[in-house]
Amino acid sequence: MLKLNPNYRANPARAIFVQGRIEQQLIERLTPQIIKLQGQSREPITVYINSPGGSTSHADALTKLLLASDQDYSPSCRLVTVVTGRAASAAADLLCAGSYALAYPDSIVFFHGVRNLADGPITETDASEMMESMRHSNERYALALADKSLSRFGFRYISQRAKFAEYRTRIQKPDRTDLLCFVGIIREHLSRDAIAAVDRALDRNQRYVHITQYVGQRVAKKRRVNAPQRAAEPEAEIIKAIVDYELLKNKKNPSWSFSAGGLRQLTLDFLLVREYLNIYDSAHLKQFCDLFGDYLLTPAELHEFSAIENEAERAFSRNEKIKSILRPLWLFFIALCYALQETDNELTAADAFWLGLIDEVVGRQDLSPERLTLEAAPDGQIELALGTGGMVPTEPIPTQ
């Protein structure tokens, strides 16, 4: 019998409604309601969303207000976000900011990159500065989306792992990597727009691999990389290696040159390498490993690590093994979040579920959410059972 958990259920009696554009007037209308709900209790607040988006700064302000503490330094109210019709642009970011995010089955979740509407003529300098600002904004929102949806994406991966062997057999490719098995399985459930986003993410992920492997081999023993005197020195070595990479890649194209598009590609390559280095061993990857590492090691591997007497060495070996399993998935997910910022991406509710952007599609029993497992477990505890291709209560562990 399910024990209903308010942390994972929408509650219209304790809710605000984000309808229409997200702008100052909306903030002014909702602020008294939010403060009243927070003053009544620290129970979850439901945020119903039907919005075409609006100002990202106002969406950030609304999120911060919803997550505010009080004069007693209480934890913020948990947010249950629900898209009832459309969550576009800034509204999609608000949806994903929920501790638990739901979508009505016919709703749309729409992502795109940052847009800037100019008030007048734009000079070359204006365009350059605008491009740099938009790039930084897209990077920030991609990383923020990854941060908000990290556990959802991980749950989706864990719940599908038991199907990888069958998938390899079905497509007759026994050497297919776990990542490509997972992508192949979820791809079968996606709309055309979502498949396009996944394909762009795979392409970006491949560029990570190709460029960084080449650059890494070229700069690994460079003094200016390993013992730099200035921050620019390792960057200079990386740029030199990327120049050689592009020359090699385009050697069969006699018309290719840096002045005709190559210089822009050089910049994109450099930013991609920097992006890769920043996320390769980041705190987010550690969080990813902490959340899901226990469900990835085989009994033989657990026994092997338990035999290591030195505690520090045992922890290090275990963590490195888990990182080697989850790093490809983490890099792909980052690439996916960047892909959602590159162009228009109109996702169905089911798309958002399979891509790990929301937790549950209301009324879709075939898309079993983690909530059902948690509510069936004793004392609000949950365990992931990997052998079933899904999650069922077994030996429970506390949830956050």
C-alpha positions in Angstrom: 0.0 0.0 0.0 1.3 3.4 -1.0 2.1 5.9 1.8 1.5 9.3 0.1 4.5 11.6 0.4 3.7 15.3 0.0 7.3 16.0 -1.1 6.5 14.2 -4.4 2.9 15.3 -5.0 1.3 18.4 -6.4 -0.9 20.2 -3.9 -3.3 22.9 -5.4 -4.3 24.0 -1.8 -0.7 25.2 -1.2 0.3 26.5 -4.6 1.0 29.5 -6.8 0.2 29.8 -10.5 2.7 31.1 -13.0 0.5 32.0 -15.9 1.5 34.3 -18.8 4.9 36.0 -19.3 7.4 36.0 -16.5 7.9 39.7 -15.9 7.9 42.2 -13.1 4.1 42.4 -12.9 3.9 38.6 -12.3 6.5 38.8 -9.6 4.6 41.6 -7.9 1.4 39.5 -8.1 3.0 36.3 -6.7 5.2 37.8 -4.0 2.5 38.2 -1.4 1.2 34.7 -2.1 4.7 33.2 -1.7 5.4 35.0 1.5 2.1 34.0 3.0 2.7 30.3 2.1 6.2 30.4 3.5 4.9 32.0 6.7 2.2 29.4 7.2 4.6 26.5 7.2 7.8 25.1 5.6 5.8 22.4 3.8 6.3 22.0 0.0 5.0 24.7 -2.3 3.5 23.6 -5.7 4.2 25.9 -8.7 1.8 25.3 -11.5 3.2 26.7 -14.8 1.6 27.6 -18.1 3.9 30.3 -19.5 5.7 31.2 -22.8 8.7 32.3 -20.8 9.9 35.9 -20.4 12.7 37.5 -18.6 15.4 35.2 -17.3 16.3 37.6 -14.6 12.7 37.7 -13.3 12.6 33.9 -13.5 15.8 33.8 -11.4 14.3 36.3 -8.9 11.1 34.2 -8.6 13.1 31.0 -8.0 15.2 32.7 -5.3 12.1 34.1 -3.6 10.5 30.6 -3.6 13.7 29.1 -2.1 14.1 31.8 0.5 14.7 31.0 4.2 13.1 32.8 7.1 14.2 34.7 10.2 14.7 31.4 12.0 17.1 30.2 9.3 14.7 27.4 8.3 15.4 25.3 5.3 13.7 26.5 2.1 10.3 25.1 1.2 10.6 22.2 -1.2 9.3 23.0 -4.6 7.0 20.7 -6.6 6.8 22.2 -10.1 4.1 21.2 -12.6 3.7 22.3 -16.2 0.0 22.2 -17.2 0.2 23.5 -20.7 3.5 25.1 -21.8 6.8 25.8 -20.1 9.0 27.7 -22.5 12.3 29.4 -22.2 12.6 30.9 -18.7 9.5 28.9 -17.6 11.3 25.7 -18.6 14.2 26.6 -16.3 11.7 27.3 -13.5 10.1 23.9 -14.1 13.4 22.1 -13.8 14.3 24.0 -10.7 11.6 22.1 -8.8 12.8 19.5 -6.3 10.2 17.3 -8.0 9.0 18.2 -11.5 5.9 17.0 -13.2 4.2 17.5 -16.6 0.7 17.0 -17.8 0.8 14.5 -20.6 0.0 16.9 -23.4 2.2 19.8 -22.2 5.2 21.2 -24.0 8.6 22.0 -22.5 10.5 24.4 -24.8 14.3 25.1 -24.5 16.4 27.5 -26.5 19.5 29.6 -26.2 19.7 33.1 -24.8 18.2 35.8 -27.1 19.0 39.5 -27.2 16.7 42.0 -28.9 18.7 45.0 -30.0 17.2 48.5 -29.7 19.0 49.9 -32.7 21.9 49.5 -35.1 24.7 47.2 -34.0 28.3 47.8 -34.6 31.0 45.1 -35.1 32.2 45.8 -31.5 28.6 45.6 -30.2 28.1 42.3 -32.0 31.3 40.9 -30.6 30.5 41.9 -27.0 26.9 40.6 -27.4 28.1 37.3 -28.8 30.5 36.9 -25.8 27.8 37.8 -23.3 25.3 35.4 -24.9 27.9 32.6 -24.9 28.6 33.1 -21.2 24.9 33.1 -20.5 24.2 29.9 -22.5 27.1 28.2 -20.6 25.7 29.3 -17.3 22.2 28.1 -18.1 23.4 24.8 -19.5 25.4 24.1 -16.3 22.5 25.3 -14.1 20.2 22.9 -16.0 22.6 20.0 -15.5 22.8 20.9 -11.8 19.0 20.9 -11.4 18.5 17.7 -13.3 21.5 15.6 -12.3 19.7 13.2 -10.1 16.8 12.8 -12.5 19.1 11.9 -15.4 21.0 9.5 -13.2 17.8 7.7 -12.1 16.7 7.4 -15.7 20.1 5.7 -16.5 20.0 3.4 -13.5 16.5 2.3 -14.3 17.4 1.2 -17.8 20.8 -0.5 -17.1 19.2 -4.0 -16.8 18.0 -3.6 -20.5 21.5 -3.0 -22.0 22.3 -6.7 -22.6 19.0 -7.3 -24.4 19.5 -4.1 -26.4 23.0 -5.3 -27.5 21.5 -8.6 -28.6 18.6 -7.0 -30.4 20.8 -4.6 -32.5 23.5 -7.3 -32.8 26.3 -5.1 -31.5 27.8 -6.9 -28.4 30.5 -4.3 -27.9 28.1 -1.3 -27.8 29.1 0.9 -24.8 26.8 1.4 -21.8 26.3 5.0 -22.8 25.3 4.2 -26.4 23.0 1.5 -25.1 21.3 4.0 -22.8 21.0 6.6 -25.6 19.7 4.0 -28.0 17.0 2.8 -25.6 15.7 6.3 -24.7 16.0 7.4 -28.4 13.3 4.9 -29.2 10.8 6.8 -27.0 11.6 10.4 -28.2 10.0 12.8 -30.6 11.9 14.2 -33.7 13.0 17.4 -31.9 14.3 15.4 -28.9 16.2 13.0 -31.1 17.8 16.0 -32.9 18.9 17.3 -29.5 20.3 14.0 -28.5 22.2 13.7 -31.8 23.7 17.1 -31.3 24.8 16.1 -27.8 26.4 12.9 -29.2 28.2 15.0 -31.8 29.5 17.4 -29.1 30.5 14.4 -27.0 32.5 13.0 -29.9 34.2 16.3 -30.4 35.1 16.3 -26.7 36.8 12.9 -27.2 38.6 13.6 -30.5 40.0 17.1 -29.7 40.9 16.5 -26.1 42.7 13.2 -26.9 44.8 15.0 -29.6 45.5 18.1 -27.5 46.2 16.0 -24.4 48.9 14.0 -26.2 50.5 17.1 -27.6 50.7 19.1 -24.3 51.0 16.4 -21.7 54.8 16.9 -21.1 55.0 20.6 -21.8 56.6 22.6 -19.0 54.3 25.6 -19.6 51.4 23.3 -19.0 52.6 21.4 -15.9 54.5 24.3 -14.3 53.1 27.5 -15.8 54.3 30.9 -14.7 51.1 32.6 -16.1 47.6 31.4 -16.7 48.1 32.2 -20.4 50.9 29.7 -20.8 48.9 26.4 -20.8 46.3 28.1 -22.9 48.9 29.0 -25.5 50.1 25.4 -25.7 46.5 24.2 -26.1 45.9 26.7 -28.9 49.0 25.6 -30.7 47.9 22.0 -30.5 44.4 22.9 -31.7 46.0 24.7 -34.7 47.8 21.5 -35.6 44.6 19.5 -35.0 42.6 21.7 -37.5 45.4 21.6 -40.1 45.5 17.8 -39.9 41.7 17.5 -40.0 41.4 19.7 -43.1 44.6 18.6 -44.9 42.5 17.2 -47.8 40.7 20.4 -48.3 43.0 22.8 -50.2 40.6 25.7 -50.0 40.4 25.6 -46.1 42.1 28.4 -44.3 42.0 30.1 -40.9 40.9 33.4 -42.5 37.9 31.7 -44.1 36.1 30.2 -41.2 39.0 28.3 -39.6 39.8 31.0 -37.0 36.2 30.8 -35.7 36.5 27.0 -35.5 39.7 27.4 -33.6 37.9 29.5 -31.0 35.1 27.0 -30.7 37.6 24.2 -30.3 39.4 26.1 -27.6 36.2 26.8 -25.7 35.2 23.1 -26.1 38.6 21.9 -24.6 38.2 24.4 -21.7 34.7 23.2 -21.1 35.8 19.6 -21.1 38.7 20.3 -18.6 36.3 22.2 -16.3 33.8 19.3 -16.1 36.1 16.3 -16.5 36.7 16.0 -12.7 34.3 18.6 -11.3 32.3 18.7 -8.1 29.2 17.8 -10.1 30.8 14.5 -11.2 31.7 13.7 -7.5 28.1 14.4 -6.6 26.9 12.1 -9.5 29.2 9.4 -8.2 28.0 9.8 -4.6 24.4 9.6 -5.6 24.6 6.5 -7.8 28.0 4.8 -7.2 26.6 2.1 -4.9 24.3 0.9 -7.6 27.0 0.4 -10.3 29.6 -1.9 -8.7 29.3 -5.6 -9.1 29.5 -7.9 -6.0 32.9 -9.0 -7.2 34.1 -5.4 -7.4 32.7 -4.6 -3.9 34.5 -7.7 -2.6 37.7 -6.5 -4.3 37.5 -3.1 -2.7 36.6 -4.4 0.7 39.9 -6.4 0.7 42.0 -3.2 0.5 43.1 -2.7 4.1 44.1 1.0 3.9 40.9 3.0 4.2 42.1 6.0 2.1 43.4 3.7 -0.6 40.2 1.7 -0.6 38.1 4.9 -1.0 40.3 6.3 -3.7 40.2 3.0 -5.7 36.5 2.7 -5.4 35.8 6.3 -6.4 38.1 6.1 -9.4 36.2 2.9 -10.6 32.9 4.7 -10.2 34.1 7.8 -12.0 35.3 5.6 -14.9 31.7 4.2 -15.2 29.8 7.5 -14.8 32.1 10.0 -16.5 31.0 9.2 -20.0 27.4 9.6 -18.9 28.2 12.9 -17.1 30.0 14.3 -20.2 27.1 13.3 -22.4 24.5 14.9 -20.1 26.5 18.2 -20.0 26.6 18.0 -23.9 22.9 17.5 -23.9 22.3 20.5 -21.7 24.4 22.6 -24.0 22.5 21.2 -27.0 19.2 22.4 -25.5 20.7 25.9 -25.4 21.8 25.9 -29.1 18.6 26.1 -31.0 14.8 25.7 -30.6 13.9 22.4 -28.8 10.2 21.7 -28.4 9.9 18.7 -26.2 6.9 16.6 -25.3 6.2 15.7 -21.7 7.5 12.2 -22.4 10.7 13.6 -24.0 11.3 15.6 -20.9 10.9 12.5 -18.8 13.2 10.3 -20.8 15.9 13.0 -21.0 15.8 13.4 -17.2 14.5 16.9 -17.2 11.4 16.1 -15.2 10.5 13.3 -12.7 7.0 12.3 -13.7 4.3 12.6 -16.4 0.9 12.9 -14.8 -1.3 9.9 -15.6 1.3 8.0 -17.6 1.5 4.6 -15.8 3.9 3.3 -18.5 6.4 5.9 -17.4 6.9 4.7 -13.8 8.4 7.5 -11.6 10.6 7.2 -8.6 7.8 8.4 -6.5 6.0 5.1 -6.7 9.0 3.3 -5.3 9.5 5.8 -2.5 5.8 5.7 -1.5 5.8 1.9 -1.4 9.0 1.8 0.7 8.8 1.8 4.5 9.4 5.0 6.4 10.0 7.1 3.2 13.0 5.2 2.2 14.0 4.0 -1.3 16.3 1.4 -2.9 17.1 1.0 -6.5 16.9 -2.6 -7.6 19.1 -2.9 -10.7 18.2 -6.4 -11.7 14.6 -5.5 -12.6 15.2 -2.8 -15.1 13.4 -0.5 -12.8 13.2 0.5 -9.2 11.5 -1.5 -6.4 11.7 -1.4 -2.6 14.3 -3.8 -1.4 16.8 -2.9 1.4 16.0 0.7 1.9 18.4 3.6 2.2 17.4 7.1 3.4 16.5 9.7 0.8 17.4 13.3 0.9 
